[in-house]
């Protein structure tokens, strides 16, 4: 991954130097710098339950924080040759791990094969949602933050590889088809500590149709877990694999469920959006299927907004629910104490990954000008027993609970 990004950056440097003279001769603006940002204050969580709106963020245990939703980014675009361009984007926000290759969100070359077809290679945003290209750009979407139930399960922000896009205007509207492949990964925070996930091969495709007032989208993606770095995960797996079958016959089978390496996950989603006059409606639904049980999930949302001049009021209903039932390992009274303890640890670890929650949100967006917007949003979330996989809990979630989250943020772009 690092070799690929380094090669692209070196290539960009060489191309910039060779195109300088041509740029001076044509007097065209080959290079463009733009940026975006969100200044956010969020109150969320409790003393026992940690909130985060991305797995890559540290949990917030009550009080107010400026880190949960604050983001800053710079983007550099360059027209290198008549059909060849380059884009580099860096994003600063709270992360589990800070390094250059997490900061560098995009770094790719784009080649215009035909007027309808483009090919890109390098590091690019993962195109799984309606907000994929601008998930970090708060000014570009209505809400104070992407809908947690729908966007949080995918902790991946970019991949290293290639994509090919075909787009064409047809009778109903504008048709676009994209296929891509490569490798991806993320560094996140879960209840059992920091976790590094690497997936390859990663590939997928999506198709969309956009008319004057409607947009329809279908997405498919698939990835195989290549490696996981998390000490508690490997300790649990090792302990399960070393249990004698005579003491716990199901231990090997459960270890197979817990183990993630080599298992493939598939993602399917459909989205629809409507924007006409004063009304904005958007909805997306998805289904995750995997041989890694904790990943199996269905989620979705419906958002409705109404414009009143520069002010838009909106509401959102959303849900996320794991498709697997909680693990219930009842120890036999004759089970040795160390095996009974391992069963308890295994049950707790698995059940903490399960998700079962719904959120109702109310919010308002005030467009101060064409480059600045002020937003406020309140979320009320119902989390069910053994369904707190989006949260960081100090103790297992053995009962239903409810949480309130309130955010105010200022969003801006500049060119």
GUKE-654951 format. One record per residue (C-alpha): residue number from 1; residue in one letter; chain; y, x, z. Coordinates in Angstrom, 1 decimal, padded with zeros to 4 digits, m for minus. Layout:
N
<NUM, a, A, <Y, X, Z>>,
...
//
This chain:
415
<1, x, A, <000.0, 000.0, 000.0>>,
<2, x, A, <002.4, 002.7, 001.0>>,
<3, x, A, <001.6, 004.8, m002.2>>,
<4, x, A, <002.3, 001.8, m004.4>>,
<5, x, A, <005.7, 001.1, m002.8>>,
<6, x, A, <006.7, 004.8, m002.8>>,
<7, x, A, <005.8, 005.1, m006.5>>,
<8, x, A, <007.9, 002.1, m007.4>>,
<9, x, A, <010.9, 003.5, m005.4>>,
<10, x, A, <010.6, 006.8, m007.2>>,
<11, x, A, <010.3, 005.1, m010.5>>,
<12, x, A, <013.5, 003.1, m009.8>>,
<13, x, A, <015.4, 006.3, m008.9>>,
<14, x, A, <014.4, 007.8, m012.3>>,
<15, x, A, <015.2, 004.7, m014.2>>,
<16, x, A, <018.6, 004.4, m012.5>>,
<17, x, A, <019.6, 007.9, m013.5>>,
<18, x, A, <018.5, 007.5, m017.1>>,
<19, x, A, <020.3, 004.2, m017.5>>,
<20, x, A, <023.7, 005.3, m016.1>>,
<21, x, A, <025.1, 006.5, m019.4>>,
<22, x, A, <024.0, 003.4, m021.2>>,
<23, x, A, <025.6, 001.3, m018.5>>,
<24, x, A, <028.9, 003.1, m019.0>>,
<25, x, A, <028.8, 002.8, m022.8>>,
<26, x, A, <028.1, m001.0, m022.7>>,
<27, x, A, <030.4, m001.6, m019.7>>,
<28, x, A, <028.0, m004.3, m018.5>>,
<29, x, A, <027.4, m004.9, m014.8>>,
<30, x, A, <023.9, m003.6, m014.6>>,
<31, x, A, <023.8, m003.3, m010.8>>,
<32, x, A, <024.3, m006.2, m008.4>>,
<33, x, A, <024.3, m006.3, m004.6>>,
<34, x, A, <023.9, m009.6, m002.6>>,
<35, x, A, <023.0, m010.6, 000.9>>,
<36, x, A, <022.3, m013.3, 003.3>>,
<37, x, A, <022.1, m013.9, 007.0>>,
<38, x, A, <021.5, m016.4, 009.9>>,
<39, x, A, <023.1, m016.1, 013.3>>,
<40, x, A, <021.0, m018.3, 015.6>>,
<41, x, A, <020.8, m019.4, 019.2>>,
<42, x, A, <017.6, m021.2, 020.3>>,
<43, x, A, <016.5, m022.6, 023.6>>,
<44, x, A, <012.7, m023.0, 023.8>>,
<45, x, A, <009.6, m022.5, 025.8>>,
<46, x, A, <008.8, m022.6, 029.5>>,
<47, x, A, <007.8, m020.2, 032.2>>,
<48, x, A, <004.2, m020.7, 031.3>>,
<49, x, A, <004.4, m021.4, 027.6>>,
<50, x, A, <005.9, m018.9, 025.1>>,
<51, x, A, <007.5, m020.3, 021.9>>,
<52, x, A, <007.9, m018.5, 018.6>>,
<53, x, A, <008.6, m019.9, 015.1>>,
<54, x, A, <006.7, m017.1, 013.4>>,
<55, x, A, <003.6, m015.2, 014.6>>,
<56, x, A, <005.5, m012.0, 013.9>>,
<57, x, A, <008.1, m012.9, 016.7>>,
<58, x, A, <007.8, m012.1, 020.4>>,
<59, x, A, <007.3, m015.3, 022.5>>,
<60, x, A, <010.3, m016.9, 024.2>>,
<61, x, A, <009.5, m018.1, 027.8>>,
<62, x, A, <012.4, m020.5, 028.3>>,
<63, x, A, <016.2, m019.9, 028.2>>,
<64, x, A, <018.3, m019.1, 025.2>>,
<65, x, A, <017.6, m016.4, 022.7>>,
<66, x, A, <019.5, m015.0, 019.6>>,
<67, x, A, <016.3, m013.4, 018.2>>,
<68, x, A, <014.1, m016.4, 017.4>>,
<69, x, A, <015.9, m017.4, 014.2>>,
<70, x, A, <018.5, m014.6, 013.4>>,
<71, x, A, <017.9, m012.9, 010.1>>,
<72, x, A, <019.8, m010.5, 007.9>>,
<73, x, A, <019.1, m009.3, 004.4>>,
<74, x, A, <020.4, m007.3, 001.5>>,
<75, x, A, <019.2, m007.5, m002.1>>,
<76, x, A, <019.8, m005.0, m004.9>>,
<77, x, A, <019.2, m006.0, m008.6>>,
<78, x, A, <019.4, m003.7, m011.6>>,
<79, x, A, <019.1, m004.4, m015.3>>,
<80, x, A, <017.5, m001.1, m016.4>>,
<81, x, A, <016.7, m001.9, m020.0>>,
<82, x, A, <017.2, m005.0, m022.2>>,
<83, x, A, <013.9, m006.5, m021.0>>,
<84, x, A, <013.3, m004.5, m017.8>>,
<85, x, A, <014.9, m005.2, m014.4>>,
<86, x, A, <014.3, m004.1, m010.8>>,
<87, x, A, <014.8, m005.8, m007.4>>,
<88, x, A, <014.7, m004.4, m003.9>>,
<89, x, A, <015.2, m006.6, m000.8>>,
<90, x, A, <015.3, m005.5, 002.8>>,
<91, x, A, <015.1, m008.0, 005.7>>,
<92, x, A, <016.0, m007.4, 009.3>>,
<93, x, A, <014.6, m009.8, 011.9>>,
<94, x, A, <012.5, m009.8, 015.0>>,
<95, x, A, <009.0, m008.4, 014.3>>,
<96, x, A, <005.9, m007.3, 016.2>>,
<97, x, A, <006.1, m003.9, 014.4>>,
<98, x, A, <009.2, m002.2, 013.1>>,
<99, x, A, <008.8, 000.2, 010.2>>,
<100, x, A, <010.1, 000.8, 006.7>>,
<101, x, A, <007.3, m001.0, 005.0>>,
<102, x, A, <007.8, m004.2, 007.1>>,
<103, x, A, <011.6, m004.0, 006.5>>,
<104, x, A, <011.1, m003.7, 002.7>>,
<105, x, A, <010.3, m007.3, 001.7>>,
<106, x, A, <010.6, m006.9, m002.0>>,
<107, x, A, <010.4, m003.9, m004.3>>,
<108, x, A, <009.3, m004.8, m007.8>>,
<109, x, A, <009.9, m004.3, m011.6>>,
<110, x, A, <010.2, m007.3, m013.8>>,
<111, x, A, <009.5, m007.2, m017.6>>,
<112, x, A, <010.4, m010.1, m019.9>>,
<113, x, A, <007.4, m010.2, m022.3>>,
<114, x, A, <008.7, m013.2, m024.2>>,
<115, x, A, <011.5, m015.7, m023.5>>,
<116, x, A, <008.9, m017.8, m021.7>>,
<117, x, A, <006.8, m015.1, m020.0>>,
<118, x, A, <007.6, m012.5, m017.4>>,
<119, x, A, <005.4, m009.9, m015.6>>,
<120, x, A, <006.3, m008.4, m012.2>>,
<121, x, A, <004.6, m005.5, m010.4>>,
<122, x, A, <005.3, m004.1, m006.9>>,
<123, x, A, <006.0, m005.9, m003.6>>,
<124, x, A, <006.9, m009.6, m004.0>>,
<125, x, A, <007.2, m012.7, m001.9>>,
<126, x, A, <004.0, m014.8, m001.5>>,
<127, x, A, <004.5, m017.9, m003.5>>,
<128, x, A, <002.7, m020.5, m001.5>>,
<129, x, A, <005.4, m023.0, m000.6>>,
<130, x, A, <008.5, m024.7, m002.0>>,
<131, x, A, <010.6, m022.3, 000.1>>,
<132, x, A, <008.6, m019.2, m000.9>>,
<133, x, A, <011.3, m017.3, m002.7>>,
<134, x, A, <014.0, m018.0, 000.0>>,
<135, x, A, <012.1, m018.5, 003.2>>,
<136, x, A, <014.4, m016.0, 005.0>>,
<137, x, A, <017.6, m017.4, 003.4>>,
<138, x, A, <018.6, m020.2, 005.8>>,
<139, x, A, <021.6, m021.2, 003.6>>,
<140, x, A, <019.1, m022.1, 000.8>>,
<141, x, A, <017.3, m025.0, 002.6>>,
<142, x, A, <018.3, m028.0, 004.6>>,
<143, x, A, <016.8, m027.4, 008.0>>,
<144, x, A, <017.7, m025.1, 010.9>>,
<145, x, A, <014.3, m023.3, 010.3>>,
<146, x, A, <011.2, m023.8, 008.1>>,
<147, x, A, <008.9, m026.5, 009.5>>,
<148, x, A, <006.8, m024.7, 012.0>>,
<149, x, A, <003.6, m026.8, 011.6>>,
<150, x, A, <003.6, m026.1, 007.9>>,
<151, x, A, <005.0, m022.6, 007.5>>,
<152, x, A, <003.9, m020.8, 010.6>>,
<153, x, A, <000.1, m020.6, 009.8>>,
<154, x, A, <000.9, m018.3, 006.9>>,
<155, x, A, <002.2, m015.2, 008.7>>,
<156, x, A, <002.3, m013.3, 005.4>>,
<157, x, A, <005.7, m012.8, 003.8>>,
<158, x, A, <004.9, m010.5, 000.9>>,
<159, x, A, <002.0, m008.9, m001.1>>,
<160, x, A, <001.6, m005.7, m003.1>>,
<161, x, A, <000.3, m006.3, m006.7>>,
<162, x, A, <001.4, m008.2, m009.8>>,
<163, x, A, <002.2, m011.7, m011.0>>,
<164, x, A, <002.7, m013.3, m014.4>>,
<165, x, A, <004.8, m016.4, m014.9>>,
<166, x, A, <005.1, m018.7, m017.8>>,
<167, x, A, <007.9, m021.2, m017.9>>,
<168, x, A, <009.0, m023.7, m020.5>>,
<169, x, A, <011.1, m026.8, m021.0>>,
<170, x, A, <009.0, m029.8, m022.0>>,
<171, x, A, <009.8, m033.5, m022.5>>,
<172, x, A, <009.6, m034.5, m018.8>>,
<173, x, A, <011.4, m031.4, m017.4>>,
<174, x, A, <010.9, m027.8, m016.7>>,
<175, x, A, <007.2, m026.6, m016.4>>,
<176, x, A, <006.3, m023.3, m014.6>>,
<177, x, A, <002.9, m021.7, m014.1>>,
<178, x, A, <002.3, m018.5, m012.1>>,
<179, x, A, <m000.8, m016.4, m011.4>>,
<180, x, A, <m000.9, m013.4, m009.1>>,
<181, x, A, <m003.2, m010.9, m007.4>>,
<182, x, A, <m003.1, m007.8, m005.1>>,
<183, x, A, <m003.4, m007.2, m001.4>>,
<184, x, A, <m001.4, m008.4, 001.7>>,
<185, x, A, <m001.2, m008.1, 005.4>>,
<186, x, A, <000.9, m008.8, 008.5>>,
<187, x, A, <001.5, m007.6, 012.1>>,
<188, x, A, <001.6, m010.6, 014.5>>,
<189, x, A, <001.6, m011.6, 018.2>>,
<190, x, A, <m001.2, m013.8, 019.5>>,
<191, x, A, <m002.4, m014.8, 023.0>>,
<192, x, A, <m004.7, m011.7, 023.1>>,
<193, x, A, <m002.0, m009.2, 022.2>>,
<194, x, A, <m000.6, m007.7, 019.0>>,
<195, x, A, <m002.8, m008.0, 015.9>>,
<196, x, A, <m002.7, m006.3, 012.5>>,
<197, x, A, <m004.3, m008.1, 009.7>>,
<198, x, A, <m005.1, m006.7, 006.2>>,
<199, x, A, <m006.4, m008.8, 003.4>>,
<200, x, A, <m007.7, m007.8, m000.1>>,
<201, x, A, <m008.4, m009.0, m002.7>>,
<202, x, A, <m005.6, m011.6, m002.6>>,
<203, x, A, <m005.1, m013.9, m005.6>>,
<204, x, A, <m003.8, m017.3, m006.4>>,
<205, x, A, <m001.9, m019.6, m008.8>>,
<206, x, A, <000.6, m022.4, m008.7>>,
<207, x, A, <002.1, m024.9, m011.1>>,
<208, x, A, <005.3, m026.9, m010.9>>,
<209, x, A, <007.2, m029.5, m012.8>>,
<210, x, A, <010.9, m030.1, m012.2>>,
<211, x, A, <013.0, m032.9, m013.6>>,
<212, x, A, <016.6, m033.9, m012.9>>,
<213, x, A, <015.7, m035.4, m009.5>>,
<214, x, A, <012.1, m034.7, m008.9>>,
<215, x, A, <009.9, m031.6, m008.3>>,
<216, x, A, <006.1, m031.5, m008.1>>,
<217, x, A, <004.0, m028.5, m007.1>>,
<218, x, A, <000.3, m027.5, m006.7>>,
<219, x, A, <m000.9, m024.3, m005.2>>,
<220, x, A, <m004.1, m022.4, m004.7>>,
<221, x, A, <m004.6, m019.0, m003.0>>,
<222, x, A, <m007.6, m017.0, m001.7>>,
<223, x, A, <m007.8, m013.9, 000.4>>,
<224, x, A, <m010.6, m011.9, 002.0>>,
<225, x, A, <m010.1, m010.2, 005.4>>,
<226, x, A, <m010.4, m006.5, 005.0>>,
<227, x, A, <m009.5, m005.2, 008.4>>,
<228, x, A, <m008.3, m006.4, 011.8>>,
<229, x, A, <m006.7, m004.2, 014.5>>,
<230, x, A, <m006.7, m005.9, 017.9>>,
<231, x, A, <m008.4, m004.3, 020.9>>,
<232, x, A, <m009.4, m007.5, 022.7>>,
<233, x, A, <m011.0, m008.8, 019.5>>,
<234, x, A, <m013.1, m005.7, 019.0>>,
<235, x, A, <m014.1, m005.6, 022.7>>,
<236, x, A, <m015.3, m009.2, 022.6>>,
<237, x, A, <m017.2, m008.7, 019.3>>,
<238, x, A, <m018.9, m005.6, 020.7>>,
<239, x, A, <m019.9, m007.4, 023.9>>,
<240, x, A, <m021.4, m010.3, 022.1>>,
<241, x, A, <m023.4, m008.0, 019.7>>,
<242, x, A, <m024.8, m006.1, 022.7>>,
<243, x, A, <m026.1, m009.2, 024.6>>,
<244, x, A, <m029.9, m009.2, 024.7>>,
<245, x, A, <m031.3, m012.3, 022.9>>,
<246, x, A, <m033.4, m013.1, 025.9>>,
<247, x, A, <m030.3, m013.6, 028.1>>,
<248, x, A, <m028.2, m015.5, 025.6>>,
<249, x, A, <m029.9, m016.4, 022.3>>,
<250, x, A, <m026.7, m017.8, 020.7>>,
<251, x, A, <m024.7, m014.7, 021.3>>,
<252, x, A, <m025.4, m013.1, 017.9>>,
<253, x, A, <m024.6, m016.4, 016.1>>,
<254, x, A, <m021.3, m016.8, 018.0>>,
<255, x, A, <m020.4, m013.1, 017.2>>,
<256, x, A, <m020.9, m014.0, 013.5>>,
<257, x, A, <m018.3, m016.8, 013.9>>,
<258, x, A, <m015.9, m014.6, 015.8>>,
<259, x, A, <m016.1, m011.7, 013.3>>,
<260, x, A, <m013.5, m012.0, 010.5>>,
<261, x, A, <m014.1, m008.9, 008.3>>,
<262, x, A, <m015.4, m009.8, 004.9>>,
<263, x, A, <m014.7, m013.5, 005.2>>,
<264, x, A, <m012.7, m015.3, 002.6>>,
<265, x, A, <m010.2, m018.1, 003.2>>,
<266, x, A, <m008.9, m020.5, 000.6>>,
<267, x, A, <m005.6, m022.4, 000.7>>,
<268, x, A, <m004.7, m025.6, m001.2>>,
<269, x, A, <m001.4, m027.4, m001.1>>,
<270, x, A, <000.7, m030.1, m002.9>>,
<271, x, A, <004.4, m030.7, m002.6>>,
<272, x, A, <006.9, m033.2, m003.9>>,
<273, x, A, <010.7, m033.3, m003.6>>,
<274, x, A, <013.4, m035.8, m004.5>>,
<275, x, A, <017.1, m035.2, m004.7>>,
<276, x, A, <019.5, m037.8, m006.1>>,
<277, x, A, <022.9, m038.9, m005.1>>,
<278, x, A, <023.0, m038.9, m001.2>>,
<279, x, A, <019.3, m038.8, m000.5>>,
<280, x, A, <017.0, m035.8, m000.1>>,
<281, x, A, <013.3, m036.2, 000.5>>,
<282, x, A, <010.7, m033.4, 000.6>>,
<283, x, A, <007.0, m033.3, 001.6>>,
<284, x, A, <004.2, m030.8, 001.5>>,
<285, x, A, <000.6, m031.0, 002.7>>,
<286, x, A, <m002.0, m028.2, 002.8>>,
<287, x, A, <m005.7, m027.5, 003.6>>,
<288, x, A, <m007.2, m024.2, 004.7>>,
<289, x, A, <m010.9, m023.6, 004.2>>,
<290, x, A, <m012.7, m020.5, 005.6>>,
<291, x, A, <m015.9, m019.1, 006.9>>,
<292, x, A, <m013.8, m017.8, 009.8>>,
<293, x, A, <m013.7, m021.0, 011.9>>,
<294, x, A, <m010.3, m020.5, 013.6>>,
<295, x, A, <m008.6, m020.6, 010.2>>,
<296, x, A, <m009.8, m024.0, 009.1>>,
<297, x, A, <m006.7, m026.3, 009.3>>,
<298, x, A, <m004.8, m029.2, 007.7>>,
<299, x, A, <m001.1, m029.6, 008.0>>,
<300, x, A, <002.0, m031.2, 006.4>>,
<301, x, A, <005.4, m032.7, 006.9>>,
<302, x, A, <007.8, m035.3, 005.5>>,
<303, x, A, <011.6, m034.6, 005.6>>,
<304, x, A, <014.3, m037.2, 004.8>>,
<305, x, A, <018.0, m036.4, 004.6>>,
<306, x, A, <021.2, m038.3, 003.9>>,
<307, x, A, <024.4, m036.7, 002.7>>,
<308, x, A, <027.8, m037.9, 004.0>>,
<309, x, A, <030.2, m035.6, 002.1>>,
<310, x, A, <029.7, m032.0, 003.3>>,
<311, x, A, <027.5, m033.2, 006.2>>,
<312, x, A, <023.8, m034.0, 005.9>>,
<313, x, A, <021.8, m035.7, 008.6>>,
<314, x, A, <018.0, m035.3, 008.4>>,
<315, x, A, <014.8, m036.0, 010.3>>,
<316, x, A, <011.3, m034.4, 010.0>>,
<317, x, A, <007.8, m035.5, 011.0>>,
<318, x, A, <005.2, m032.8, 010.9>>,
<319, x, A, <001.7, m032.0, 012.1>>,
<320, x, A, <m000.9, m029.3, 012.2>>,
<321, x, A, <m004.5, m029.7, 013.3>>,
<322, x, A, <m007.5, m027.4, 013.3>>,
<323, x, A, <m010.7, m028.7, 011.7>>,
<324, x, A, <m013.0, m027.1, 014.2>>,
<325, x, A, <m013.8, m028.6, 017.6>>,
<326, x, A, <m013.2, m026.7, 020.8>>,
<327, x, A, <m016.0, m024.4, 021.9>>,
<328, x, A, <m017.9, m025.6, 025.0>>,
<329, x, A, <m020.3, m023.0, 026.4>>,
<330, x, A, <m021.9, m024.4, 029.5>>,
<331, x, A, <m023.6, m021.7, 031.5>>,
<332, x, A, <m027.1, m022.4, 032.8>>,
<333, x, A, <m027.2, m022.0, 036.6>>,
<334, x, A, <m029.8, m019.2, 036.1>>,
<335, x, A, <m027.5, m017.3, 033.7>>,
<336, x, A, <m026.6, m013.8, 035.1>>,
<337, x, A, <m023.0, m013.6, 036.3>>,
<338, x, A, <m021.9, m011.0, 033.7>>,
<339, x, A, <m023.2, m013.2, 030.8>>,
<340, x, A, <m021.6, m016.3, 032.3>>,
<341, x, A, <m018.3, m014.4, 032.5>>,
<342, x, A, <m018.7, m013.4, 028.8>>,
<343, x, A, <m019.3, m017.0, 027.9>>,
<344, x, A, <m016.1, m018.0, 029.7>>,
<345, x, A, <m014.1, m015.3, 027.9>>,
<346, x, A, <m015.5, m016.2, 024.5>>,
<347, x, A, <m014.8, m019.9, 025.0>>,
<348, x, A, <m011.2, m019.3, 026.1>>,
<349, x, A, <m010.5, m016.8, 023.3>>,
<350, x, A, <m011.8, m019.2, 020.6>>,
<351, x, A, <m010.1, m022.3, 022.0>>,
<352, x, A, <m006.7, m020.5, 022.2>>,
<353, x, A, <m006.8, m020.1, 018.4>>,
<354, x, A, <m007.1, m023.9, 017.8>>,
<355, x, A, <m004.1, m025.9, 016.7>>,
<356, x, A, <m003.3, m029.6, 017.4>>,
<357, x, A, <000.3, m030.5, 017.5>>,
<358, x, A, <002.9, m032.9, 016.1>>,
<359, x, A, <006.7, m032.5, 016.0>>,
<360, x, A, <009.6, m034.9, 015.4>>,
<361, x, A, <012.9, m033.3, 014.5>>,
<362, x, A, <016.5, m034.5, 014.2>>,
<363, x, A, <019.1, m032.2, 012.7>>,
<364, x, A, <022.5, m031.9, 010.9>>,
<365, x, A, <023.8, m029.5, 008.3>>,
<366, x, A, <027.5, m029.0, 007.7>>,
<367, x, A, <028.5, m027.1, 004.5>>,
<368, x, A, <031.7, m025.3, 005.5>>,
<369, x, A, <032.0, m023.9, 001.9>>,
<370, x, A, <029.9, m022.8, m001.0>>,
<371, x, A, <028.5, m019.8, 000.9>>,
<372, x, A, <028.4, m020.9, 004.6>>,
<373, x, A, <026.7, m023.7, 006.5>>,
<374, x, A, <026.4, m024.6, 010.1>>,
<375, x, A, <023.2, m026.3, 011.4>>,
<376, x, A, <021.9, m027.8, 014.6>>,
<377, x, A, <018.4, m029.1, 015.2>>,
<378, x, A, <016.3, m030.7, 018.0>>,
<379, x, A, <012.5, m030.7, 018.0>>,
<380, x, A, <010.2, m032.6, 020.3>>,
<381, x, A, <006.7, m031.3, 020.0>>,
<382, x, A, <003.5, m032.8, 021.4>>,
<383, x, A, <000.7, m030.3, 021.9>>,
<384, x, A, <m002.8, m031.5, 022.8>>,
<385, x, A, <m005.4, m029.9, 025.1>>,
<386, x, A, <m006.9, m026.8, 023.5>>,
<387, x, A, <m004.4, m027.2, 020.6>>,
<388, x, A, <m001.8, m024.5, 021.5>>,
<389, x, A, <m002.6, m022.0, 018.8>>,
<390, x, A, <001.0, m021.7, 017.8>>,
<391, x, A, <002.0, m020.9, 021.4>>,
<392, x, A, <001.6, m017.9, 023.7>>,
<393, x, A, <000.2, m019.3, 026.9>>,
<394, x, A, <m000.2, m017.4, 030.1>>,
<395, x, A, <m003.2, m019.7, 031.0>>,
<396, x, A, <m005.5, m021.7, 028.7>>,
<397, x, A, <m004.0, m025.0, 027.7>>,
<398, x, A, <m006.4, m027.4, 029.5>>,
<399, x, A, <m004.1, m030.5, 029.3>>,
<400, x, A, <m001.7, m032.2, 026.9>>,
<401, x, A, <001.9, m031.1, 027.0>>,
<402, x, A, <005.3, m031.6, 025.3>>,
<403, x, A, <008.1, m029.1, 024.5>>,
<404, x, A, <011.7, m029.5, 023.4>>,
<405, x, A, <013.4, m026.9, 021.2>>,
<406, x, A, <017.1, m026.8, 020.3>>,
<407, x, A, <018.8, m024.5, 017.8>>,
<408, x, A, <022.3, m023.9, 016.5>>,
<409, x, A, <022.8, m021.4, 013.7>>,
<410, x, A, <025.4, m020.2, 011.1>>,
<411, x, A, <024.0, m019.4, 007.7>>,
<412, x, A, <025.7, m017.5, 004.9>>,
<413, x, A, <025.2, m015.7, 001.6>>,
<414, x, A, <027.4, m013.3, m000.3>>,
<415, x, A, <027.4, m011.8, m003.8>>,
//
